[in-house]
Amino acid sequence: MAKHLMTVLAAAVLLMGLAACQPQQTVVVAAPQASAQDYYDAGVRAFTMGDYNNAAAQFDAAVRMAPGMADAYWYLGQSYVRLGQTGRADAAYRAGLAVAPGYARLHEGLGILSYDTGNQLVARQELAQAAALGSTNPQAYFYLGNLALLDGDCPAAKAHYQRALALDPSYALARQGLADAQSRCRPKAAPAPRPKVEKSFTGGGRAIDPSDF
């Protein structure tokens, strides 16, 4: 009996030794891949914190995964604007408009950027399109007012400035623009009539006789 017990114990020890010699198996669980929405949300957080380099990287990853994410293109353009990379900002807005031509914020972004960089032709087109799509950006209307004033279109200029102020009553530049438009476009007073000078005497009464003097 004792011999049998010793045999069993020896076998158990041998099995334990063999198990210890086997290579250890490590289970590696891959982290779930970030989605386009994850990149977008991370970009918004970075943008809000003023980390525009990181924000641009996150939004770029978002649009690569989801090319139809229009707001990510807008944020990407805004990030590049704040980094002073106007060429990349222009490209981001245009790429967004290629997939979402009816997105007002992208027209606003491209129009404002074009105005700031001196491209008035594109600024006029894009800001007008933004307004037609119901833009609520007061700066877009302020710039439209400036462009109308350059054209001498006083009624349109005043209307745009008034729209900007309706959206943001504290917008000092729009208020100044409206004042300038009202001053420049005020109807001129009609000149006072010049006194009529008679070339010949047409009054009544007796003719003057020189012998009366």
C-alpha positions in Angstrom: 0.0 0.0 0.0 2.8 2.4 1.0 4.6 1.5 -2.2 1.5 2.2 -4.3 1.1 5.6 -2.6 4.7 6.5 -3.3 4.3 5.6 -6.9 1.2 7.8 -7.2 3.0 10.7 -5.5 6.0 10.3 -7.8 3.8 10.4 -10.9 2.1 13.5 -9.6 5.4 15.3 -9.1 6.5 14.3 -12.5 3.4 15.7 -14.1 3.8 18.9 -12.2 7.3 19.2 -13.4 6.4 18.6 -17.0 3.7 21.3 -16.8 6.2 23.8 -15.4 8.4 23.2 -18.4 5.7 24.0 -20.9 5.9 27.6 -22.4 3.6 30.0 -20.7 0.6 31.1 -22.9 -0.1 34.9 -22.8 -3.5 36.0 -24.1 -3.1 39.4 -25.9 -6.4 41.3 -26.4 -6.1 44.0 -29.0 -7.4 47.3 -28.0 -10.6 48.2 -30.0 -9.8 50.4 -33.0 -10.8 54.0 -32.5 -13.8 55.1 -34.6 -14.1 58.3 -36.7 -16.4 59.6 -33.9 -13.7 58.9 -31.4 -11.1 60.9 -33.4 -13.7 63.7 -33.9 -14.4 63.9 -30.1 -10.7 63.9 -29.3 -10.2 66.7 -31.8 -13.0 68.8 -30.3 -11.4 68.4 -26.9 -8.0 69.4 -28.2 -9.4 72.3 -30.2 -11.2 73.6 -27.1 -8.0 73.4 -25.1 -6.1 75.4 -27.8 -4.0 72.4 -28.9 -4.5 73.0 -32.6 -1.7 70.7 -33.8 -3.2 67.8 -32.0 -6.7 68.8 -33.0 -5.7 68.9 -36.7 -4.3 65.4 -36.4 -7.4 64.1 -34.8 -9.8 65.7 -37.4 -7.6 64.5 -40.2 -7.9 61.0 -38.9 -11.7 61.4 -38.6 -12.2 62.5 -42.2 -10.0 59.7 -43.5 -12.2 57.2 -41.8 -15.5 58.9 -42.5 -15.1 61.2 -45.6 -18.7 62.4 -45.2 -18.1 63.9 -41.7 -18.7 67.6 -42.7 -18.2 69.2 -39.3 -14.8 67.5 -39.0 -13.6 69.2 -42.2 -14.8 72.6 -40.7 -12.9 72.0 -37.5 -9.8 70.8 -39.5 -9.9 74.1 -41.5 -10.4 76.1 -38.3 -7.4 74.3 -36.7 -5.2 75.2 -39.7 -6.3 78.8 -39.7 -5.3 79.1 -36.0 -1.9 77.5 -36.9 -1.5 80.1 -39.7 -1.6 77.4 -42.4 -4.0 79.1 -44.7 -3.3 76.9 -47.7 -4.2 73.7 -45.7 -7.2 75.5 -44.3 -8.4 76.3 -47.8 -7.9 72.7 -48.9 -9.8 71.4 -45.9 -12.8 73.6 -46.5 -12.9 72.7 -50.2 -12.5 69.0 -49.5 -15.5 69.2 -47.1 -17.6 71.1 -49.7 -16.8 68.4 -52.2 -18.7 65.9 -50.1 -21.2 68.3 -48.3 -21.9 71.2 -50.7 -24.9 72.3 -48.7 -23.1 72.7 -45.4 -23.2 76.4 -44.5 -20.3 76.4 -42.0 -17.9 75.2 -44.7 -19.0 78.1 -47.0 -18.6 80.5 -44.1 -15.1 79.2 -43.3 -13.9 79.4 -46.9 -15.6 82.8 -47.5 -14.1 84.3 -44.3 -10.7 82.8 -45.1 -10.8 84.1 -48.7 -11.8 87.6 -47.5 -9.0 87.7 -44.9 -6.4 86.6 -47.5 -7.6 89.1 -50.1 -9.5 86.9 -52.5 -12.7 88.9 -52.8 -14.1 87.0 -55.7 -14.3 83.7 -53.7 -15.3 85.6 -50.6 -18.3 87.0 -52.3 -19.4 83.7 -53.7 -18.9 81.7 -50.6 -20.4 84.2 -48.1 -23.4 84.7 -50.3 -23.9 81.0 -50.5 -23.6 80.7 -46.7 -26.2 83.4 -46.3 -28.5 81.6 -48.7 -28.1 78.5 -46.6 -29.2 80.3 -43.5 -25.8 81.2 -41.9 -26.0 82.4 -38.3 -22.4 83.7 -38.3 -22.4 87.4 -37.8 -18.9 87.8 -39.2 -20.1 86.4 -42.5 -22.7 89.2 -42.7 -20.2 91.8 -41.6 -17.9 90.9 -44.5 -20.8 90.9 -46.9 -21.7 94.4 -45.7 -18.1 95.5 -46.3 -18.1 94.0 -49.8 -21.5 95.7 -50.6 -20.2 99.0 -49.4 -17.2 98.7 -51.7 -19.6 98.2 -54.6 -21.5 101.3 -53.5 -24.6 99.2 -52.8 -25.8 101.1 -49.7 -29.1 99.3 -49.2 -27.4 95.8 -49.3 -24.6 97.0 -47.0 -27.0 98.3 -44.4 -29.1 95.1 -44.6 -26.0 92.9 -44.0 -24.7 95.0 -41.1 -28.2 95.0 -39.5 -28.3 91.2 -39.9 -24.9 90.9 -38.2 -26.1 93.0 -35.3 -29.3 91.0 -35.0 -27.2 87.9 -34.5 -24.8 89.6 -32.2 -25.9 93.0 -30.8 -22.4 93.5 -29.2 -20.6 93.3 -32.5 -18.9 96.7 -32.5 -17.4 96.4 -36.0 -20.8 95.7 -37.5 -22.2 98.7 -35.6 -19.4 100.9 -36.9 -20.0 99.6 -40.4 -23.7 100.4 -40.3 -22.9 103.9 -39.1 -20.4 104.4 -41.9 -23.0 103.1 -44.5 -25.7 105.4 -43.1 -23.3 108.4 -43.3 -22.0 107.6 -46.7 -25.3 106.7 -48.2 -27.4 109.5 -46.7 -29.4 111.3 -49.5 -27.8 114.6 -50.3 -29.9 117.7 -49.5 -31.2 119.4 -52.6 -29.3 122.6 -53.3 -31.1 125.9 -52.4 -32.6 127.6 -55.5 -30.5 130.4 -56.8 -32.2 133.8 -56.9 -33.6 134.7 -60.3 -32.0 137.7 -61.9 -34.2 139.6 -64.3 -32.5 140.7 -67.5 -35.1 143.5 -68.1 -37.4 145.6 -65.9 -40.8 143.9 -65.8 -42.2 145.8 -62.8 -45.5 147.8 -63.0 -46.0 151.5 -62.5 -45.2 154.7 -64.5 -42.1 154.8 -66.5 -39.4 157.1 -65.1 -39.1 160.4 -66.9 -35.6 162.0 -66.6 -37.2 165.5 -66.4 -38.6 164.5 -63.0 -35.1 164.9 -61.6 
